[in-house]
Amino acid sequence: MSNSLWVALGLVLIVEGLGPLIAPNGWRRMVAELSQQPDNQLRRIGGCLVVAGAVIAYVFS
């Protein structure tokens, strides 16, 4: 794997770990609220995140 991909993976893990590290109770509430959302809303959120990530990757590559 390219060195850039390892760096990107490391950054994703850092960002994902900040929520439970800094505010575990708020993070837990957010996860509980997300688990109650309907499937179509979760798919919409996931799709927006994928598109945003693809645009950022395209712009900065």
CHARMM-style PDB file with segment names, atoms N, HN, CA, C and O in Angstrom:
ATOM      1  N   MET     1       0.845  -1.180   0.000  1.00  0.00      PROA
ATOM      2  CA  MET     1       0.000   0.000   0.000  1.00  0.00      PROA
ATOM      3  C   MET     1       0.889   1.242   0.000  1.00  0.00      PROA
ATOM      4  O   MET     1       1.971   1.257   0.587  1.00  0.00      PROA
ATOM      5  N   SER     2       0.414   2.251  -0.657  1.00  0.00      PROA
ATOM      6  HN  SER     2      -0.465   2.239  -1.133  1.00  0.00      PROA
ATOM      7  CA  SER     2       1.166   3.500  -0.720  1.00  0.00      PROA
ATOM      8  C   SER     2       1.282   4.132   0.666  1.00  0.00      PROA
ATOM      9  O   SER     2       0.396   3.988   1.509  1.00  0.00      PROA
ATOM     10  N   ASN     3       2.383   4.828   0.881  1.00  0.00      PROA
ATOM     11  HN  ASN     3       3.103   4.945   0.197  1.00  0.00      PROA
ATOM     12  CA  ASN     3       2.608   5.504   2.155  1.00  0.00      PROA
ATOM     13  C   ASN     3       1.503   6.522   2.435  1.00  0.00      PROA
ATOM     14  O   ASN     3       1.116   6.710   3.589  1.00  0.00      PROA
ATOM     15  N   SER     4       0.994   7.177   1.396  1.00  0.00      PROA
ATOM     16  HN  SER     4       1.308   7.024   0.459  1.00  0.00      PROA
ATOM     17  CA  SER     4      -0.073   8.171   1.558  1.00  0.00      PROA
ATOM     18  C   SER     4      -1.348   7.537   2.111  1.00  0.00      PROA
ATOM     19  O   SER     4      -2.054   8.141   2.919  1.00  0.00      PROA
ATOM     20  N   LEU     5      -1.629   6.324   1.670  1.00  0.00      PROA
ATOM     21  HN  LEU     5      -1.055   5.833   1.015  1.00  0.00      PROA
ATOM     22  CA  LEU     5      -2.835   5.646   2.169  1.00  0.00      PROA
ATOM     23  C   LEU     5      -2.711   5.313   3.652  1.00  0.00      PROA
ATOM     24  O   LEU     5      -3.689   5.410   4.394  1.00  0.00      PROA
ATOM     25  N   TRP     6      -1.516   4.922   4.086  1.00  0.00      PROA
ATOM     26  HN  TRP     6      -0.722   4.843   3.484  1.00  0.00      PROA
ATOM     27  CA  TRP     6      -1.302   4.649   5.514  1.00  0.00      PROA
ATOM     28  C   TRP     6      -1.460   5.917   6.337  1.00  0.00      PROA
ATOM     29  O   TRP     6      -2.032   5.891   7.427  1.00  0.00      PROA
ATOM     30  N   VAL     7      -0.954   7.026   5.812  1.00  0.00      PROA
ATOM     31  HN  VAL     7      -0.490   7.047   4.927  1.00  0.00      PROA
ATOM     32  CA  VAL     7      -1.101   8.308   6.510  1.00  0.00      PROA
ATOM     33  C   VAL     7      -2.575   8.682   6.585  1.00  0.00      PROA
ATOM     34  O   VAL     7      -3.052   9.129   7.628  1.00  0.00      PROA
ATOM     35  N   ALA     8      -3.301   8.501   5.478  1.00  0.00      PROA
ATOM     36  HN  ALA     8      -2.913   8.138   4.631  1.00  0.00      PROA
ATOM     37  CA  ALA     8      -4.726   8.818   5.467  1.00  0.00      PROA
ATOM     38  C   ALA     8      -5.487   7.948   6.467  1.00  0.00      PROA
ATOM     39  O   ALA     8      -6.352   8.443   7.190  1.00  0.00      PROA
ATOM     40  N   LEU     9      -5.171   6.667   6.509  1.00  0.00      PROA
ATOM     41  HN  LEU     9      -4.468   6.264   5.922  1.00  0.00      PROA
ATOM     42  CA  LEU     9      -5.822   5.767   7.462  1.00  0.00      PROA
ATOM     43  C   LEU     9      -5.525   6.194   8.893  1.00  0.00      PROA
ATOM     44  O   LEU     9      -6.415   6.186   9.744  1.00  0.00      PROA
ATOM     45  N   GLY    10      -4.280   6.566   9.158  1.00  0.00      PROA
ATOM     46  HN  GLY    10      -3.558   6.572   8.466  1.00  0.00      PROA
ATOM     47  CA  GLY    10      -3.916   7.041  10.497  1.00  0.00      PROA
ATOM     48  C   GLY    10      -4.692   8.282  10.887  1.00  0.00      PROA
ATOM     49  O   GLY    10      -5.144   8.402  12.025  1.00  0.00      PROA
ATOM     50  N   LEU    11      -4.852   9.210   9.950  1.00  0.00      PROA
ATOM     51  HN  LEU    11      -4.485   9.113   9.025  1.00  0.00      PROA
ATOM     52  CA  LEU    11      -5.613  10.435  10.233  1.00  0.00      PROA
ATOM     53  C   LEU    11      -7.092  10.127  10.495  1.00  0.00      PROA
ATOM     54  O   LEU    11      -7.709  10.732  11.372  1.00  0.00      PROA
ATOM     55  N   VAL    12      -7.647   9.197   9.739  1.00  0.00      PROA
ATOM     56  HN  VAL    12      -7.145   8.706   9.027  1.00  0.00      PROA
ATOM     57  CA  VAL    12      -9.048   8.803   9.972  1.00  0.00      PROA
ATOM     58  C   VAL    12      -9.199   8.218  11.370  1.00  0.00      PROA
ATOM     59  O   VAL    12     -10.152   8.544  12.079  1.00  0.00      PROA
ATOM     60  N   LEU    13      -8.278   7.365  11.768  1.00  0.00      PROA
ATOM     61  HN  LEU    13      -7.505   7.100  11.192  1.00  0.00      PROA
ATOM     62  CA  LEU    13      -8.357   6.767  13.102  1.00  0.00      PROA
ATOM     63  C   LEU    13      -8.218   7.816  14.199  1.00  0.00      PROA
ATOM     64  O   LEU    13      -8.891   7.730  15.226  1.00  0.00      PROA
ATOM     65  N   ILE    14      -7.357   8.800  13.992  1.00  0.00      PROA
ATOM     66  HN  ILE    14      -6.811   8.871  13.157  1.00  0.00      PROA
ATOM     67  CA  ILE    14      -7.209   9.877  14.973  1.00  0.00      PROA
ATOM     68  C   ILE    14      -8.516  10.656  15.101  1.00  0.00      PROA
ATOM     69  O   ILE    14      -8.999  10.890  16.208  1.00  0.00      PROA
ATOM     70  N   VAL    15      -9.083  11.054  13.967  1.00  0.00      PROA
ATOM     71  HN  VAL    15      -8.691  10.864  13.067  1.00  0.00      PROA
ATOM     72  CA  VAL    15     -10.323  11.845  13.988  1.00  0.00      PROA
ATOM     73  C   VAL    15     -11.462  11.038  14.603  1.00  0.00      PROA
ATOM     74  O   VAL    15     -12.236  11.568  15.400  1.00  0.00      PROA
ATOM     75  N   GLU    16     -11.570   9.760  14.239  1.00  0.00      PROA
ATOM     76  HN  GLU    16     -10.942   9.330  13.592  1.00  0.00      PROA
ATOM     77  CA  GLU    16     -12.639   8.925  14.787  1.00  0.00      PROA
ATOM     78  C   GLU    16     -12.468   8.697  16.290  1.00  0.00      PROA
ATOM     79  O   GLU    16     -13.457   8.541  17.006  1.00  0.00      PROA
ATOM     80  N   GLY    17     -11.244   8.676  16.764  1.00  0.00      PROA
ATOM     81  HN  GLY    17     -10.441   8.802  16.182  1.00  0.00      PROA
ATOM     82  CA  GLY    17     -11.005   8.438  18.182  1.00  0.00      PROA
ATOM     83  C   GLY    17     -11.174   9.665  19.058  1.00  0.00      PROA
ATOM     84  O   GLY    17     -11.280   9.538  20.278  1.00  0.00      PROA
ATOM     85  N   LEU    18     -11.200  10.854  18.461  1.00  0.00      PROA
ATOM     86  HN  LEU    18     -11.114  10.957  17.470  1.00  0.00      PROA
ATOM     87  CA  LEU    18     -11.316  12.071  19.260  1.00  0.00      PROA
ATOM     88  C   LEU    18     -12.651  12.172  20.004  1.00  0.00      PROA
ATOM     89  O   LEU    18     -12.683  12.620  21.150  1.00  0.00      PROA
ATOM     90  N   GLY    19     -13.738  11.766  19.373  1.00  0.00      PROA
ATOM     91  HN  GLY    19     -13.712  11.403  18.442  1.00  0.00      PROA
ATOM     92  CA  GLY    19     -15.054  11.857  20.012  1.00  0.00      PROA
ATOM     93  C   GLY    19     -15.129  11.106  21.329  1.00  0.00      PROA
ATOM     94  O   GLY    19     -15.419  11.708  22.362  1.00  0.00      PROA
ATOM     95  N   PRO    20     -14.872   9.790  21.314  1.00  0.00      PROA
ATOM     96  CA  PRO    20     -14.942   9.055  22.578  1.00  0.00      PROA
ATOM     97  C   PRO    20     -13.860   9.460  23.575  1.00  0.00      PROA
ATOM     98  O   PRO    20     -14.050   9.302  24.781  1.00  0.00      PROA
ATOM     99  N   LEU    21     -12.740   9.974  23.101  1.00  0.00      PROA
ATOM    100  HN  LEU    21     -12.586  10.102  22.122  1.00  0.00      PROA
ATOM    101  CA  LEU    21     -11.674  10.388  24.007  1.00  0.00      PROA
ATOM    102  C   LEU    21     -12.041  11.669  24.744  1.00  0.00      PROA
ATOM    103  O   LEU    21     -11.860  11.762  25.958  1.00  0.00      PROA
ATOM    104  N   ILE    22     -12.553  12.653  24.019  1.00  0.00      PROA
ATOM    105  HN  ILE    22     -12.700  12.578  23.033  1.00  0.00      PROA
ATOM    106  CA  ILE    22     -12.812  13.971  24.594  1.00  0.00      PROA
ATOM    107  C   ILE    22     -14.163  14.036  25.305  1.00  0.00      PROA
ATOM    108  O   ILE    22     -14.263  14.597  26.396  1.00  0.00      PROA
ATOM    109  N   ALA    23     -15.205  13.463  24.692  1.00  0.00      PROA
ATOM    110  HN  ALA    23     -15.124  13.007  23.805  1.00  0.00      PROA
ATOM    111  CA  ALA    23     -16.553  13.568  25.261  1.00  0.00      PROA
ATOM    112  C   ALA    23     -17.264  12.219  25.156  1.00  0.00      PROA
ATOM    113  O   ALA    23     -18.135  12.050  24.303  1.00  0.00      PROA
ATOM    114  N   PRO    24     -16.909  11.264  26.005  1.00  0.00      PROA
ATOM    115  CA  PRO    24     -17.501   9.922  25.876  1.00  0.00      PROA
ATOM    116  C   PRO    24     -19.021   9.892  26.059  1.00  0.00      PROA
ATOM    117  O   PRO    24     -19.706   9.133  25.372  1.00  0.00      PROA
ATOM    118  N   ASN    25     -19.557  10.704  26.971  1.00  0.00      PROA
ATOM    119  HN  ASN    25     -19.001  11.321  27.528  1.00  0.00      PROA
ATOM    120  CA  ASN    25     -21.011  10.687  27.169  1.00  0.00      PROA
ATOM    121  C   ASN    25     -21.749  11.253  25.966  1.00  0.00      PROA
ATOM    122  O   ASN    25     -22.754  10.687  25.533  1.00  0.00      PROA
ATOM    123  N   GLY    26     -21.264  12.359  25.423  1.00  0.00      PROA
ATOM    124  HN  GLY    26     -20.448  12.818  25.775  1.00  0.00      PROA
ATOM    125  CA  GLY    26     -21.878  12.937  24.230  1.00  0.00      PROA
ATOM    126  C   GLY    26     -21.765  12.018  23.035  1.00  0.00      PROA
ATOM    127  O   GLY    26     -22.700  11.894  22.243  1.00  0.00      PROA
ATOM    128  N   TRP    27     -20.611  11.368  22.905  1.00  0.00      PROA
ATOM    129  HN  TRP    27     -19.852  11.469  23.548  1.00  0.00      PROA
ATOM    130  CA  TRP    27     -20.404  10.432  21.812  1.00  0.00      PROA
ATOM    131  C   TRP    27     -21.374   9.257  21.928  1.00  0.00      PROA
ATOM    132  O   TRP    27     -21.949   8.817  20.932  1.00  0.00      PROA
ATOM    133  N   ARG    28     -21.550   8.756  23.142  1.00  0.00      PROA
ATOM    134  HN  ARG    28     -21.083   9.113  23.951  1.00  0.00      PROA
ATOM    135  CA  ARG    28     -22.469   7.632  23.376  1.00  0.00      PROA
ATOM    136  C   ARG    28     -23.904   8.020  23.019  1.00  0.00      PROA
ATOM    137  O   ARG    28     -24.629   7.239  22.402  1.00  0.00      PROA
ATOM    138  N   ARG    29     -24.310   9.238  23.413  1.00  0.00      PROA
ATOM    139  HN  ARG    29     -23.721   9.872  23.913  1.00  0.00      PROA
ATOM    140  CA  ARG    29     -25.666   9.711  23.073  1.00  0.00      PROA
ATOM    141  C   ARG    29     -25.841   9.837  21.563  1.00  0.00      PROA
ATOM    142  O   ARG    29     -26.880   9.466  21.018  1.00  0.00      PROA
ATOM    143  N   MET    30     -24.818  10.363  20.893  1.00  0.00      PROA
ATOM    144  HN  MET    30     -23.973  10.664  21.335  1.00  0.00      PROA
ATOM    145  CA  MET    30     -24.902  10.523  19.440  1.00  0.00      PROA
ATOM    146  C   MET    30     -25.046   9.164  18.751  1.00  0.00      PROA
ATOM    147  O   MET    30     -25.848   9.014  17.830  1.00  0.00      PROA
ATOM    148  N   VAL    31     -24.273   8.184  19.198  1.00  0.00      PROA
ATOM    149  HN  VAL    31     -23.622   8.307  19.946  1.00  0.00      PROA
ATOM    150  CA  VAL    31     -24.361   6.847  18.612  1.00  0.00      PROA
ATOM    151  C   VAL    31     -25.741   6.240  18.879  1.00  0.00      PROA
ATOM    152  O   VAL    31     -26.310   5.586  18.005  1.00  0.00      PROA
ATOM    153  N   ALA    32     -26.276   6.454  20.075  1.00  0.00      PROA
ATOM    154  HN  ALA    32     -25.813   6.985  20.785  1.00  0.00      PROA
ATOM    155  CA  ALA    32     -27.608   5.933  20.395  1.00  0.00      PROA
ATOM    156  C   ALA    32     -28.666   6.589  19.512  1.00  0.00      PROA
ATOM    157  O   ALA    32     -29.578   5.913  19.035  1.00  0.00      PROA
ATOM    158  N   GLU    33     -28.554   7.903  19.289  1.00  0.00      PROA
ATOM    159  HN  GLU    33     -27.814   8.452  19.676  1.00  0.00      PROA
ATOM    160  CA  GLU    33     -29.508   8.588  18.410  1.00  0.00      PROA
ATOM    161  C   GLU    33     -29.384   8.098  16.972  1.00  0.00      PROA
ATOM    162  O   GLU    33     -30.394   7.907  16.295  1.00  0.00      PROA
ATOM    163  N   LEU    34     -28.165   7.895  16.504  1.00  0.00      PROA
ATOM    164  HN  LEU    34     -27.344   8.051  17.055  1.00  0.00      PROA
ATOM    165  CA  LEU    34     -27.977   7.388  15.147  1.00  0.00      PROA
ATOM    166  C   LEU    34     -28.581   6.004  14.977  1.00  0.00      PROA
ATOM    167  O   LEU    34     -29.117   5.687  13.915  1.00  0.00      PROA
ATOM    168  N   SER    35     -28.499   5.176  16.013  1.00  0.00      PROA
ATOM    169  HN  SER    35     -28.063   5.433  16.875  1.00  0.00      PROA
ATOM    170  CA  SER    35     -29.038   3.814  15.908  1.00  0.00      PROA
ATOM    171  C   SER    35     -30.558   3.805  15.803  1.00  0.00      PROA
ATOM    172  O   SER    35     -31.143   2.805  15.388  1.00  0.00      PROA
ATOM    173  N   GLN    36     -31.203   4.910  16.173  1.00  0.00      PROA
ATOM    174  HN  GLN    36     -30.728   5.723  16.509  1.00  0.00      PROA
ATOM    175  CA  GLN    36     -32.657   4.997  16.112  1.00  0.00      PROA
ATOM    176  C   GLN    36     -33.163   5.580  14.791  1.00  0.00      PROA
ATOM    177  O   GLN    36     -34.370   5.607  14.553  1.00  0.00      PROA
ATOM    178  N   GLN    37     -32.263   6.044  13.939  1.00  0.00      PROA
ATOM    179  HN  GLN    37     -31.282   6.022  14.132  1.00  0.00      PROA
ATOM    180  CA  GLN    37     -32.668   6.670  12.682  1.00  0.00      PROA
ATOM    181  C   GLN    37     -33.098   5.604  11.679  1.00  0.00      PROA
ATOM    182  O   GLN    37     -32.586   4.485  11.699  1.00  0.00      PROA
ATOM    183  N   PRO    38     -34.040   5.951  10.801  1.00  0.00      PROA
ATOM    184  CA  PRO    38     -34.449   4.985   9.768  1.00  0.00      PROA
ATOM    185  C   PRO    38     -33.312   4.711   8.779  1.00  0.00      PROA
ATOM    186  O   PRO    38     -32.411   5.531   8.601  1.00  0.00      PROA
ATOM    187  N   ASP    39     -33.375   3.547   8.145  1.00  0.00      PROA
ATOM    188  HN  ASP    39     -34.106   2.881   8.290  1.00  0.00      PROA
ATOM    189  CA  ASP    39     -32.316   3.131   7.222  1.00  0.00      PROA
ATOM    190  C   ASP    39     -32.081   4.136   6.107  1.00  0.00      PROA
ATOM    191  O   ASP    39     -30.934   4.421   5.764  1.00  0.00      PROA
ATOM    192  N   ASN    40     -33.166   4.684   5.529  1.00  0.00      PROA
ATOM    193  HN  ASN    40     -34.098   4.453   5.807  1.00  0.00      PROA
ATOM    194  CA  ASN    40     -32.978   5.587   4.398  1.00  0.00      PROA
ATOM    195  C   ASN    40     -32.240   6.863   4.811  1.00  0.00      PROA
ATOM    196  O   ASN    40     -31.482   7.418   4.016  1.00  0.00      PROA
ATOM    197  N   GLN    41     -32.448   7.328   6.025  1.00  0.00      PROA
ATOM    198  HN  GLN    41     -33.064   6.877   6.672  1.00  0.00      PROA
ATOM    199  CA  GLN    41     -31.734   8.522   6.488  1.00  0.00      PROA
ATOM    200  C   GLN    41     -30.252   8.203   6.716  1.00  0.00      PROA
ATOM    201  O   GLN    41     -29.391   9.020   6.391  1.00  0.00      PROA
ATOM    202  N   LEU    42     -29.952   7.037   7.263  1.00  0.00      PROA
ATOM    203  HN  LEU    42     -30.651   6.373   7.526  1.00  0.00      PROA
ATOM    204  CA  LEU    42     -28.557   6.637   7.454  1.00  0.00      PROA
ATOM    205  C   LEU    42     -27.852   6.474   6.109  1.00  0.00      PROA
ATOM    206  O   LEU    42     -26.685   6.840   5.969  1.00  0.00      PROA
ATOM    207  N   ARG    43     -28.566   5.920   5.114  1.00  0.00      PROA
ATOM    208  HN  ARG    43     -29.514   5.623   5.228  1.00  0.00      PROA
ATOM    209  CA  ARG    43     -27.978   5.791   3.783  1.00  0.00      PROA
ATOM    210  C   ARG    43     -27.691   7.159   3.178  1.00  0.00      PROA
ATOM    211  O   ARG    43     -26.658   7.354   2.537  1.00  0.00      PROA
ATOM    212  N   ARG    44     -28.598   8.100   3.378  1.00  0.00      PROA
ATOM    213  HN  ARG    44     -29.438   7.941   3.898  1.00  0.00      PROA
ATOM    214  CA  ARG    44     -28.403   9.455   2.865  1.00  0.00      PROA
ATOM    215  C   ARG    44     -27.178  10.106   3.509  1.00  0.00      PROA
ATOM    216  O   ARG    44     -26.365  10.729   2.826  1.00  0.00      PROA
ATOM    217  N   ILE    45     -27.055   9.956   4.821  1.00  0.00      PROA
ATOM    218  HN  ILE    45     -27.715   9.450   5.376  1.00  0.00      PROA
ATOM    219  CA  ILE    45     -25.899  10.513   5.529  1.00  0.00      PROA
ATOM    220  C   ILE    45     -24.618   9.856   5.030  1.00  0.00      PROA
ATOM    221  O   ILE    45     -23.636  10.545   4.753  1.00  0.00      PROA
ATOM    222  N   GLY    46     -24.619   8.529   4.912  1.00  0.00      PROA
ATOM    223  HN  GLY    46     -25.417   7.970   5.136  1.00  0.00      PROA
ATOM    224  CA  GLY    46     -23.447   7.810   4.418  1.00  0.00      PROA
ATOM    225  C   GLY    46     -23.089   8.225   3.002  1.00  0.00      PROA
ATOM    226  O   GLY    46     -21.913   8.396   2.682  1.00  0.00      PROA
ATOM    227  N   GLY    47     -24.094   8.389   2.152  1.00  0.00      PROA
ATOM    228  HN  GLY    47     -25.050   8.251   2.411  1.00  0.00      PROA
ATOM    229  CA  GLY    47     -23.835   8.817   0.780  1.00  0.00      PROA
ATOM    230  C   GLY    47     -23.223  10.202   0.719  1.00  0.00      PROA
ATOM    231  O   GLY    47     -22.310  10.448  -0.069  1.00  0.00      PROA
ATOM    232  N   CYS    48     -23.723  11.114   1.552  1.00  0.00      PROA
ATOM    233  HN  CYS    48     -24.464  10.915   2.192  1.00  0.00      PROA
ATOM    234  CA  CYS    48     -23.155  12.471   1.596  1.00  0.00      PROA
ATOM    235  C   CYS    48     -21.708  12.440   2.059  1.00  0.00      PROA
ATOM    236  O   CYS    48     -20.872  13.167   1.525  1.00  0.00      PROA
ATOM    237  N   LEU    49     -21.406  11.614   3.039  1.00  0.00      PROA
ATOM    238  HN  LEU    49     -22.085  11.023   3.474  1.00  0.00      PROA
ATOM    239  CA  LEU    49     -20.030  11.504   3.519  1.00  0.00      PROA
ATOM    240  C   LEU    49     -19.102  10.933   2.454  1.00  0.00      PROA
ATOM    241  O   LEU    49     -17.965  11.384   2.310  1.00  0.00      PROA
ATOM    242  N   VAL    50     -19.582   9.944   1.710  1.00  0.00      PROA
ATOM    243  HN  VAL    50     -20.505   9.578   1.827  1.00  0.00      PROA
ATOM    244  CA  VAL    50     -18.770   9.355   0.642  1.00  0.00      PROA
ATOM    245  C   VAL    50     -18.510  10.384  -0.451  1.00  0.00      PROA
ATOM    246  O   VAL    50     -17.383  10.509  -0.931  1.00  0.00      PROA
ATOM    247  N   VAL    51     -19.546  11.123  -0.847  1.00  0.00      PROA
ATOM    248  HN  VAL    51     -20.461  11.022  -0.457  1.00  0.00      PROA
ATOM    249  CA  VAL    51     -19.372  12.149  -1.885  1.00  0.00      PROA
ATOM    250  C   VAL    51     -18.421  13.240  -1.401  1.00  0.00      PROA
ATOM    251  O   VAL    51     -17.539  13.668  -2.146  1.00  0.00      PROA
ATOM    252  N   ALA    52     -18.594  13.689  -0.163  1.00  0.00      PROA
ATOM    253  HN  ALA    52     -19.311  13.341   0.442  1.00  0.00      PROA
ATOM    254  CA  ALA    52     -17.706  14.731   0.375  1.00  0.00      PROA
ATOM    255  C   ALA    52     -16.261  14.234   0.404  1.00  0.00      PROA
ATOM    256  O   ALA    52     -15.347  14.977   0.045  1.00  0.00      PROA
ATOM    257  N   GLY    53     -16.047  13.006   0.821  1.00  0.00      PROA
ATOM    258  HN  GLY    53     -16.789  12.402   1.113  1.00  0.00      PROA
ATOM    259  CA  GLY    53     -14.700  12.440   0.845  1.00  0.00      PROA
ATOM    260  C   GLY    53     -14.106  12.321  -0.548  1.00  0.00      PROA
ATOM    261  O   GLY    53     -12.923  12.594  -0.746  1.00  0.00      PROA
ATOM    262  N   ALA    54     -14.924  11.913  -1.517  1.00  0.00      PROA
ATOM    263  HN  ALA    54     -15.886  11.691  -1.355  1.00  0.00      PROA
ATOM    264  CA  ALA    54     -14.438  11.794  -2.890  1.00  0.00      PROA
ATOM    265  C   ALA    54     -14.067  13.157  -3.464  1.00  0.00      PROA
ATOM    266  O   ALA    54     -13.059  13.287  -4.159  1.00  0.00      PROA
ATOM    267  N   VAL    55     -14.873  14.162  -3.180  1.00  0.00      PROA
ATOM    268  HN  VAL    55     -15.692  14.057  -2.616  1.00  0.00      PROA
ATOM    269  CA  VAL    55     -14.577  15.518  -3.669  1.00  0.00      PROA
ATOM    270  C   VAL    55     -13.282  16.030  -3.047  1.00  0.00      PROA
ATOM    271  O   VAL    55     -12.435  16.584  -3.748  1.00  0.00      PROA
ATOM    272  N   ILE    56     -13.123  15.851  -1.742  1.00  0.00      PROA
ATOM    273  HN  ILE    56     -13.811  15.402  -1.172  1.00  0.00      PROA
ATOM    274  CA  ILE    56     -11.889  16.290  -1.076  1.00  0.00      PROA
ATOM    275  C   ILE    56     -10.679  15.557  -1.653  1.00  0.00      PROA
ATOM    276  O   ILE    56      -9.651  16.178  -1.924  1.00  0.00      PROA
ATOM    277  N   ALA    57     -10.792  14.243  -1.841  1.00  0.00      PROA
ATOM    278  HN  ALA    57     -11.627  13.739  -1.620  1.00  0.00      PROA
ATOM    279  CA  ALA    57      -9.684  13.469  -2.399  1.00  0.00      PROA
ATOM    280  C   ALA    57      -9.360  13.947  -3.815  1.00  0.00      PROA
ATOM    281  O   ALA    57      -8.188  14.052  -4.178  1.00  0.00      PROA
ATOM    282  N   TYR    58     -10.375  14.235  -4.610  1.00  0.00      PROA
ATOM    283  HN  TYR    58     -11.327  14.151  -4.316  1.00  0.00      PROA
ATOM    284  CA  TYR    58     -10.150  14.699  -5.982  1.00  0.00      PROA
ATOM    285  C   TYR    58      -9.487  16.072  -6.000  1.00  0.00      PROA
ATOM    286  O   TYR    58      -8.547  16.300  -6.761  1.00  0.00      PROA
ATOM    287  N   VAL    59      -9.975  16.987  -5.162  1.00  0.00      PROA
ATOM    288  HN  VAL    59     -10.739  16.802  -4.544  1.00  0.00      PROA
ATOM    289  CA  VAL    59      -9.446  18.348  -5.155  1.00  0.00      PROA
ATOM    290  C   VAL    59      -7.979  18.369  -4.727  1.00  0.00      PROA
ATOM    291  O   VAL    59      -7.177  19.115  -5.289  1.00  0.00      PROA
ATOM    292  N   PHE    60      -7.631  17.557  -3.740  1.00  0.00      PROA
ATOM    293  HN  PHE    60      -8.282  16.951  -3.283  1.00  0.00      PROA
ATOM    294  CA  PHE    60      -6.279  17.603  -3.194  1.00  0.00      PROA
ATOM    295  C   PHE    60      -5.321  16.588  -3.808  1.00  0.00      PROA
ATOM    296  O   PHE    60      -4.178  16.472  -3.367  1.00  0.00      PROA
ATOM    297  N   SER    61      -5.775  15.853  -4.819  1.00  0.00      PROA
ATOM    298  HN  SER    61      -6.704  15.947  -5.177  1.00  0.00      PROA
ATOM    299  CA  SER    61      -4.858  14.897  -5.460  1.00  0.00      PROA
ATOM    300  C   SER    61      -4.270  15.462  -6.736  1.00  0.00      PROA
ATOM    301  OT1 SER    61      -3.480  14.793  -7.401  1.00  0.00      PROA
TER     302      SER     61
END
